[in-house]
Amino acid sequence: MILFYFLVWIMPLSEHHIWGSSVGDLTVFKYVGAACAVYALIHLAANGLVPAYFRTWQARLFVVFYLIATVSYFTMGLKGTLELSPFLSYSSFLLLLLITVTVVDSVNRLRWVMLVAIGSVAFASLYLIREWQQYHNVYADFRPGWVVGDSNYFTISALLTVPAAFYLMLGAKRFWERCFCACSLVVTLLAVTFGASRGGFLGLATAFLFLVWHSRERLRNLVLAGALVLPLSFILPVSPVNRLLHPSHGDIEAEDSRTVTWRAGLQMMETHPITGIGLGNFKPFVREYEPADTPVDHIAHNAYIEIGAEMGLPALFIFLGILSFSFLTLGRVRSRATLARLPSIWQTALGLQAGLLGSAVAIFFVSGQYQKLFWLTVFLSVCMPGIVQQSHTLKSNARFQS
């Protein structure tokens, strides 16, 4: 299981000089994933029970989504290096689904996965903070993000762990866990502020509002969340709040370029509504769908538009279904955990639900559909119905025997 925890630990470090480097045709990260697959097979053989891999609709829909991506890439996709292709990314996510459902099969393992994910984003945050410290006085309006790929992508990863860290900070039974989550939360929010992602901040606000609304101490948690997020956002010259309220010339240009690419993406969907233009083809073909006087050679900066443009409207609806069913499953798990008096599962489900909702908002402003922690969250929602059922059964048997 240590291998899987390590895989989760390095997920935010997409451009790390070790984990993101290539050895032969694959990155070190993919070799770690392959080792986890071997461990999952050993764990499966030792248990003798085959998990219900496709018991949830989000798991079934992901397989359909993967099949569409495969057909799109090999029939219409821009041919290039396979190891750098979006098809290989989706293949890795399919393997991650199988590994996650196989090995995350108990409350204790779920708890450790969450703690490792929270810690991994906090560790990645240290790279952003150090980078900002070194270069914010060198470059005007500097935004860090080299090791994690991009400050916008990093913020999506942060969104998926910050709500869980916030709630575990308040409700974890072990003192060291509360301290660990509190320190991780502060470091991560500091890095998110330095990253200054406007779309990410909107997602963070959405996640915190959802979290506060479903908490018992709403006013206290609202004040605490505001105290954690807002002060630095107003003090620092480069922060998501200041970029929203006082956009620079570069920010306005970025908004204009996004508008151009979004319109081009919508034009792609209108022209190719069923099949799209092919997986990975958005950036190479975007100029063909833009006005001649405003050529912008960018990715979509919107996951929904990019998926719909590249793979067609059916794929977009399936992706929305994956998000919706993951969110609904976590809500049902939360309700069952409340009735069964399983507070740790309730807290985890609420944190994941808030993080998923926040990331769904954030990826409207960035092409974040390839973020590893995003798919890990979806796949944990596949595991959790079985975990809550198992925990409830064990608790009932213990009560009966006593």
C-alpha positions in Angstrom: 0.0 0.0 0.0 3.0 2.2 0.5 3.5 2.3 -3.3 -0.1 3.7 -3.7 0.4 6.3 -1.1 3.6 7.3 -2.8 1.8 7.6 -6.1 -0.7 9.9 -4.5 2.1 11.9 -2.9 3.7 12.8 -6.2 0.5 13.5 -8.1 0.7 17.3 -7.8 4.4 17.4 -8.9 3.7 17.0 -12.6 6.9 18.9 -13.7 9.2 17.6 -11.0 12.8 17.0 -12.2 12.6 13.4 -10.9 9.0 12.3 -11.0 8.1 14.1 -14.2 11.3 13.1 -16.1 11.3 10.4 -18.8 13.1 7.1 -18.5 12.8 5.4 -21.9 9.3 6.0 -23.3 7.5 6.7 -20.0 7.8 9.1 -17.1 8.9 8.0 -13.6 5.3 8.7 -12.5 3.9 6.1 -15.0 6.5 3.5 -13.8 5.3 4.1 -10.2 1.7 3.6 -11.5 2.7 0.3 -13.1 4.2 -0.8 -9.9 1.0 0.0 -8.1 -0.9 -2.1 -10.7 1.3 -5.1 -9.8 0.6 -4.5 -6.1 -3.1 -4.2 -6.8 -3.0 -7.7 -8.6 -1.2 -9.2 -5.6 -3.7 -7.6 -3.2 -6.6 -8.9 -5.3 -5.2 -12.4 -5.3 -4.6 -12.4 -1.6 -8.1 -11.2 -0.8 -9.8 -13.6 -3.2 -12.6 -11.2 -3.7 -13.2 -9.1 -6.9 -14.3 -5.6 -6.0 -17.4 -4.1 -7.6 -15.5 -2.0 -10.0 -18.5 -0.7 -11.9 -21.1 -0.6 -9.2 -21.5 3.2 -9.6 -22.6 5.1 -12.6 -19.5 7.3 -12.7 -17.3 4.2 -13.1 -19.5 2.9 -16.0 -19.6 6.3 -17.6 -15.8 6.7 -17.3 -15.3 3.5 -19.3 -17.6 4.8 -22.0 -15.8 8.1 -21.9 -12.5 6.3 -22.3 -13.7 4.3 -25.2 -14.8 7.5 -27.0 -11.4 9.1 -26.3 -9.7 6.0 -27.7 -11.8 5.9 -30.9 -11.4 9.7 -31.3 -7.6 9.6 -30.9 -6.9 6.7 -33.3 -9.4 7.9 -36.0 -9.1 11.6 -35.9 -6.5 12.6 -33.4 -3.3 14.4 -34.3 -0.7 11.7 -34.5 2.5 12.3 -32.5 4.5 10.8 -29.7 2.2 8.3 -27.9 3.8 8.8 -24.5 2.9 12.5 -24.5 -0.6 12.0 -25.9 -3.9 12.7 -24.2 -4.9 9.1 -25.0 -2.1 7.8 -22.7 -3.3 10.1 -20.0 -6.8 8.7 -20.2 -5.3 5.2 -20.3 -3.4 6.0 -17.1 -6.7 7.2 -15.5 -8.4 4.0 -16.4 -5.6 2.0 -14.7 -5.9 4.4 -11.7 -9.6 3.6 -11.4 -8.9 -0.2 -11.3 -6.0 0.3 -8.8 -8.0 2.6 -6.5 -11.1 0.5 -6.2 -8.9 -2.6 -5.6 -6.6 -1.2 -2.9 -8.7 1.5 -1.1 -11.1 -1.0 0.5 -11.3 0.0 4.2 -11.8 3.1 6.4 -8.2 3.1 7.5 -6.9 3.0 3.9 -9.3 5.8 2.9 -8.2 7.9 5.8 -4.5 7.5 4.9 -5.2 8.3 1.2 -6.9 11.5 2.3 -4.1 12.5 4.6 -1.4 11.7 2.0 -3.3 13.7 -0.6 -3.6 16.7 1.8 0.1 16.4 2.6 1.1 16.1 -1.1 -0.6 19.3 -2.1 0.9 21.1 1.0 4.4 19.8 0.0 3.9 21.0 -3.6 2.8 24.3 -2.1 6.3 24.8 -0.7 7.7 24.8 -4.2 5.3 27.5 -5.2 6.1 29.6 -2.1 9.8 29.3 -2.6 9.5 30.2 -6.3 7.5 33.2 -5.4 10.0 34.2 -2.8 12.8 34.0 -5.3 11.3 35.8 -8.3 8.4 38.1 -7.3 10.8 41.0 -7.0 12.4 40.1 -10.4 9.3 39.9 -12.6 6.3 42.1 -12.4 3.1 40.3 -11.5 5.0 37.1 -11.1 2.9 33.9 -10.6 4.8 30.8 -9.6 4.1 27.2 -10.7 6.9 25.6 -12.5 7.2 22.3 -10.6 3.5 21.8 -10.4 3.0 22.7 -14.0 1.0 25.9 -13.7 -0.6 27.9 -10.9 -4.0 27.3 -12.4 -3.6 23.6 -12.5 -2.1 23.6 -9.0 -5.1 25.4 -7.7 -7.4 22.6 -9.0 -5.4 20.1 -7.0 -5.6 22.4 -4.0 -9.3 22.7 -4.3 -9.7 18.9 -4.1 -7.9 18.7 -0.8 -8.5 22.0 1.0 -12.1 21.3 2.0 -11.2 17.9 3.4 -8.2 19.5 5.3 -10.5 22.2 6.7 -13.1 19.7 8.0 -10.5 17.2 9.3 -8.7 20.1 11.1 -12.0 20.7 13.0 -13.2 17.2 13.5 -10.4 14.6 13.4 -10.2 12.6 16.6 -6.4 12.5 16.8 -4.6 15.6 17.8 -1.7 15.1 15.4 -4.1 14.8 12.5 -5.8 18.1 13.4 -2.3 19.8 13.6 -1.2 18.2 10.3 -4.4 19.3 8.5 -4.2 22.8 10.0 -0.5 23.3 8.9 -1.2 21.8 5.4 -4.3 24.0 5.0 -2.3 27.2 5.9 0.6 26.4 3.6 -1.7 25.4 0.7 -3.9 28.5 1.0 -0.8 30.6 1.0 0.4 29.0 -2.2 -3.1 29.4 -3.8 -2.9 33.1 -3.0 0.5 33.4 -4.6 -0.7 31.5 -7.6 -3.5 34.1 -8.0 -5.8 31.9 -10.1 -9.1 33.8 -10.5 -11.1 30.8 -11.7 -9.5 28.7 -8.9 -10.6 31.3 -6.3 -14.2 31.2 -7.5 -14.0 27.4 -7.2 -12.5 27.8 -3.7 -15.3 30.2 -2.6 -17.9 27.7 -4.0 -16.3 24.8 -2.1 -16.1 26.7 1.2 -19.7 27.9 0.9 -20.9 24.4 0.3 -18.8 23.1 3.2 -20.1 25.8 5.6 -23.7 25.3 4.6 -23.5 21.6 5.4 -21.7 22.1 8.7 -23.3 22.3 12.2 -21.5 25.5 13.2 -22.2 27.6 10.1 -21.4 31.0 11.4 -18.2 29.9 13.1 -16.9 28.0 10.1 -17.8 30.9 7.7 -15.8 33.3 9.9 -12.9 30.8 10.1 -12.9 30.2 6.4 -13.0 33.9 5.6 -10.1 34.5 8.1 -8.0 31.8 6.3 -8.7 33.0 2.8 -9.3 36.7 2.6 -6.7 38.7 4.5 -3.7 37.8 2.2 -5.8 38.1 -0.9 -6.4 41.7 -0.2 -2.9 42.5 1.1 -0.8 41.0 -1.6 -0.6 42.9 -5.0 -0.8 39.7 -7.0 -3.7 37.6 -5.6 -6.9 36.2 -7.0 -9.1 38.8 -5.4 -6.9 41.7 -6.6 -6.8 40.2 -10.1 -10.6 40.0 -10.1 -11.1 43.5 -8.8 -8.1 45.2 -10.5 -7.1 43.3 -13.6 -3.8 44.3 -15.2 -3.3 44.8 -18.9 -2.0 41.2 -19.1 -5.1 39.9 -17.3 -7.4 41.7 -19.7 -5.5 40.3 -22.7 -5.8 36.8 -21.1 -9.6 37.3 -20.8 -9.8 38.4 -24.4 -7.8 35.4 -25.7 -10.0 33.1 -23.7 -13.1 34.6 -25.2 -11.7 34.1 -28.7 -10.8 30.4 -28.0 -14.1 29.7 -26.3 -16.0 31.0 -29.4 -13.7 28.9 -31.6 -14.5 25.9 -29.4 -18.2 26.5 -29.6 -17.8 26.8 -33.4 -16.0 23.4 -33.4 -19.0 21.8 -31.5 -21.5 23.4 -33.9 -19.5 22.1 -36.9 -18.8 18.6 -35.5 -21.4 18.0 -32.8 -21.2 14.2 -32.6 -17.6 13.3 -33.1 -15.7 16.5 -32.5 -12.5 17.4 -34.3 -10.4 14.6 -32.6 -8.8 14.1 -29.2 -5.8 16.5 -28.8 -6.6 18.6 -31.9 -8.0 21.7 -30.2 -4.8 23.8 -30.2 -3.4 22.7 -33.6 -6.8 23.5 -35.3 -8.1 26.4 -33.2 -7.0 29.1 -35.7 -9.2 27.6 -38.4 -12.2 28.4 -36.3 -11.1 31.9 -35.2 -11.6 35.3 -36.9 -8.7 36.1 -39.2 -7.9 39.3 -37.3 -7.7 37.7 -33.9 -5.6 34.5 -34.2 -4.9 32.9 -30.8 -2.9 29.7 -30.7 -4.0 28.4 -27.3 -5.7 25.5 -25.6 -9.4 26.1 -24.7 -8.8 27.1 -21.1 -12.2 25.5 -20.4 -12.4 21.7 -19.8 -16.0 21.5 -20.9 -15.5 23.3 -24.2 -12.3 21.4 -25.0 -13.9 18.0 -24.4 -17.0 19.0 -26.4 -14.9 20.4 -29.2 -12.5 17.5 -29.4 -14.7 14.5 -28.7 -18.2 15.8 -29.4 -21.3 16.6 -27.4 -22.0 12.9 -26.4 -18.5 12.9 -24.7 -19.2 16.2 -23.0 -22.6 14.9 -21.6 -20.9 11.8 -20.4 -18.2 13.9 -18.6 -20.9 15.9 -17.0 -22.6 12.7 -15.9 -19.3 11.5 -14.3 -19.2 14.7 -12.3 -22.9 14.6 -11.4 -22.9 10.9 -10.3 -19.7 11.3 -8.3 -21.2 14.3 -6.5 -24.5 12.4 -5.8 -22.7 9.3 -4.7 -20.7 11.2 -2.1 -24.0 12.8 -0.9 -25.6 9.4 -0.4 -22.5 8.2 1.4 -22.6 11.2 3.6 -26.3 10.5 4.5 -25.6 6.8 5.1 -22.6 7.6 7.3 -24.6 10.0 9.3 -27.3 7.4 10.0 -24.7 4.8 10.8 -22.8 7.2 13.1 -19.6 7.0 11.1 -18.2 10.5 11.5 -14.9 9.9 9.7 -16.6 8.7 6.5 -19.1 11.6 6.8 -16.3 14.1 7.0 -14.3 12.6 4.1 -17.4 12.4 1.9 -18.3 16.0 2.6 -14.7 17.2 2.0 -14.6 15.3 -1.3 -18.0 16.6 -2.3 -17.0 20.2 -1.7 -13.7 19.8 -3.5 -15.4 18.2 -6.5 -17.9 21.0 -6.7 -15.2 23.6 -6.4 -13.1 22.0 -9.1 -16.1 21.7 -11.4 -16.3 25.5 -11.2 -12.6 26.0 -11.6 -12.2 23.9 -14.8 -14.7 26.2 -16.5 -11.7 28.6 -16.7 -8.9 26.1 -17.3 -8.4 22.8 -19.2 -8.1 20.8 -16.0 -9.5 17.5 -17.2 -6.1 15.9 -17.1 -5.4 16.6 -13.4 -4.5 13.4 -11.5 -6.1 14.4 -8.2 -9.3 15.3 -10.0 -9.7 11.7 -11.2 -8.5 10.3 -7.9 -11.4 12.1 -6.2 -13.9 10.7 -8.8 -12.5 7.2 -8.2 -12.6 7.5 -4.4 -16.3 8.2 -4.8 -16.5 4.8 -6.5 -14.9 3.1 -3.5 -16.9 4.8 -0.7 -20.3 3.1 -1.0 -18.6 -0.3 -0.4 -16.5 1.2 2.5 -19.5 2.7 4.3 -21.4 -0.6 3.9 -18.5 -2.6 5.2 -18.0 -0.3 8.2 -21.7 -0.3 9.0 -21.7 -4.1 8.9 -18.7 -4.4 11.2 -20.1 -1.9 13.6 -23.4 -3.7 13.7 -21.7 -7.1 14.3 -19.6 -5.6 17.1 -22.7 -4.2 18.8 -24.5 -7.5 18.4 -21.7 -9.5 19.9 -21.3 -7.1 22.8 
